[in-house]
Amino acid sequence: MADALTKSQSEIDRVLFDATEQQRTFDTNYGDAMYTLRRKIVHEVTVATTAGLVLGGLVGAIAGMRRR
């Protein structure tokens, strides 16, 4: 079938094939980017919140010990 195509048809066929391959490559590399980004943001916020609570508790305990 591809042998019966004219030159312009075979060029269009090649362009469409390349576009399809590029889309597959993109999807393979970045298809789960939103899920990964959301997971990383939640992890960073959790770590920052935990560190803030621990540091705040430590500073509060030190300030409470000094006032006694």
C-alpha positions in Angstrom: 0.0 0.0 0.0 2.8 2.4 0.9 4.4 1.8 -2.5 1.3 3.1 -4.3 1.4 6.5 -2.6 2.5 9.6 -4.4 5.5 11.6 -3.2 3.3 14.2 -1.3 1.2 11.4 0.2 4.3 9.5 1.4 5.7 12.8 2.9 2.4 13.3 4.8 2.5 9.7 5.9 6.0 10.1 7.2 5.1 13.4 9.1 2.0 11.7 10.7 4.1 8.7 11.7 6.8 10.9 13.2 4.1 13.0 15.1 2.6 9.8 16.4 5.9 8.5 17.6 6.8 11.8 19.2 3.4 11.8 21.0 4.0 8.2 22.3 7.5 9.2 23.5 6.1 12.3 25.3 3.4 10.3 26.9 5.9 7.6 28.0 8.2 10.2 29.6 5.6 12.7 31.0 2.3 10.8 31.1 2.3 10.6 34.9 3.8 14.1 35.5 0.8 15.6 37.2 0.5 12.6 39.6 4.2 12.8 40.4 4.1 16.6 40.9 1.1 16.4 43.2 2.8 13.6 45.2 6.0 15.6 45.5 4.2 18.7 46.6 2.2 16.9 49.3 5.4 15.3 50.5 7.2 18.6 50.7 4.3 20.3 52.5 4.1 17.4 55.0 7.8 17.6 55.7 7.7 21.4 56.1 4.7 21.2 58.4 6.2 18.5 60.6 9.5 20.4 60.8 7.7 23.6 61.8 5.7 21.8 64.5 8.8 20.2 65.9 10.8 23.4 65.8 7.9 25.4 67.3 7.5 22.9 70.1 11.1 23.0 70.8 11.3 26.8 70.9 8.1 26.8 73.0 9.6 24.3 75.5 12.8 26.3 75.8 10.9 29.6 76.3 8.7 27.9 78.9 11.7 26.6 80.8 13.3 30.0 80.9 10.2 31.7 82.3 10.0 29.4 85.3 
